[in-house]
Amino acid sequence: MNVELQINNSTSTRARFVSWVPSPCRIRITNPSGAASSHNMNIKLSSVSAASGGEVVFRKGTTGAFASTITLSVPINGTSVPFFVAGRFGRPSANNGDVKIEARLGNALVGSIKLMVRVRKNANNLTTGERDRLVAAFAQLNNQGAGRFADFRDMHTNVSSPQAHGAPGFLPWHRAYLIDLERELQNIDPSVALPYWRFDQASPNIFTLDFFGVSNTLGTVQFSPTNPLQFWRTDGVPGINRRPFFATNTAPPGLRTEAQTLALGNAYPAFRTMEGNPHGSAHVSFGGYISSIPTAARDPLFFLLHCNVDRLWAKWQRQFSRFDPAVAASFDGAANPIGHNLPDTMWPWNGITTPPRPPTAPGGALASSPCVSAPGPQPRVRDSLDYQGVINSVSSMGFDYDDVPFA
Amino acid sequence: MTTKRKATKKSAKPRSTRAAMSVAISKSKPVKERVAALAEVPLAVCESDKDLQATLNVLRDQDEPIEVRLASLQSLQAASFSVIAFESCRADYIATLRKVATDPNPELRQRVLGILAREKDGFAQKKLLEGLQNPTKALVPPEKALQLLSYDIHSEAYSVARKVVENPPNEDAKREALRLLAADAKSAPLFEKLLRDKNENAEIRQISAAALQALKPEKLQSNARDILLDDSDYDDIRATSLTALTQFGDAEAVAKDETLKKHVGKMSEKGGAKVKRSARQFMSKYGR
């Protein structure tokens, strides 16, 4: 007898990625030969982890506790049975396929599928493999200035800046921006998740020749000859300028800590003042590309910095249950500039190029995912809040942070 | 002692904007406290013209301690990320930066010129070019001027950069001039020559490889191949060549190149650490 397991309700290998959020899955009997019954068979699912690999847990429905095993009654006639899989919080994967779901009938193995618990991690703690895959994916996306990265660079300029900064849409816009970029990186290497730079902690492992480089006294970033980021190129110019004003084996001084940021207030208007400190302060803890809006996105470190900004928002949302756009404190209900109100679509993904939107919309629609359907190709501000699908499971966006649980 | 520890412990709740600004602009407060206060509330300048002008005054005032002036610059820069809120401050901010660009303090000059150059500010570009053409007028060292000019390259910058490469005042200036020229298609032959010159330092050859890869990828591919087949060349440039071929090479051509694959296969077992690592990556992509 054989069974087929579908992760994220898909048979595609590219859909075999889960986070802390329950992923809808299915099981069906594809070959009933040898079945003892003519009706249903009790199939037991369990998680088998490679050394240092991820771990998954199961539940039958949309609610209830997760368990490390689950037994499902599966019809012999091939009808599929739904169940849910989630990564066990604290047990993310390090490599693609380092956790396996085994399906057993009694002791007999009747099916298995390898998957990955893929979450965004602290960049300072990545394994060598995770680090190397990330820089290779970034380098490929940039493709010496000729790749798709150019669109991401062009999305973040002085002209487009009012769409993304200085108003309530700051956090939603950058969340969509990161998802778009991360999905493009995953098209190159699906095992990659965007990591975050925890700028309130020392992160010496990020600023190394093999990772995001070491700045010389002038601020020119140097890379190891084995690091493909040595071929990084933006605006026709090779390399990266980044001059830290702090010792890179320490945290930049003067930035609000995570605790201070989360204590800014339980309503969004108070919390979003974090755009100044720590966000702006983290940018200007360097000279070079990352310290000015028109050039910031030329430095790939920008995306790790913003990943941490987004993580702080996610933590704040979890702490105060601020996922629901219908709850006033989840956002800023005042009349805001276009692109900063809950019902507004966000540029450039909406393709609108008439004033007050910028005159071009680089990159087209937001990249799709083989795992989830949200936030959609032309996300609105409101679509970015419920990133885990807490309010509505279809809103889940397929990313999670290693230190922000689902429930 | 206990009281002091309590007083210096980081509170989870930040102080009010008003309290922080009052410390930031008070000349009677210790420098460290003023620097910390300026870092705390960058958006204050967007909320009050009085606070903006006070912060700009600190930045302009040559009698202020340089640490406080640099902190005021950083605070304004952080605030400038809130574009909509900062819009009303922008004109005063840029005007102040242009004024401070000629300040006696070299660190402040360098940072301010950097901000202006990233904004493609014509005033800053003119000053930087002038300094390269006439060192007595230079506001920053030549290598820094070249780096800052690369934010918005004009043909005038190319001709200055070529002169620097021909007659470099120092190695850093040569390196930054080459980075600038890496956007100039006419400079491809120069990069090919530098890449193959074993007497050049490793970083110059690395830059040349990156420049050639972008300007003439087929030239980089053939030169990288030659470098890999030459066992007398240095490990650093051989690792760079392997990385270029693995990440950006013409996959079809490389996969068919049995001579190269055989040679790299040997390097993956016998080379230095960097070469071994990149040779293994090459082999895992192109196979044996």
Interface residues (C-beta under 8 A of the other chain):
Chain A: A136 A139 Q140 N143 Q144 G145 A146 N158 S161 P162 H165 G166 A167 F170 N216 L218 G219 T220 Q222 S224 P225 T226 N227 P228 Q230 F231 R233 D235 G236 V237 P238 G239 N241 F245 P253 G254 L255 R256 T257 A259 Q260 A263 L264 T273 E275 G276 N277 H279 G280 S281 H283 V284 S285 G287 G288 Y289 S291 S292 I293 P294 T295 P337
Chain B: K10 S11 A12 K13 P14 V35 A36 A39 E40 V41 P42 L43 C46 A71 Q74 Q77 A78 A79 S80 F81 S82 V83 I84 A85 F86 E87 Q110 R111 G114 I115 R118 E119 K120 E143 K144 Q147 S150 Y151 I153 D172 R175 E176 R179 L180 A182 A183 A202 E203 Q206 I207 A209 A210 A211 Q213 A214 D235 D236 I237 R238 A239 T240 L242 T243 A244 T246 Q247 F248 K274 R277 S278 Q281
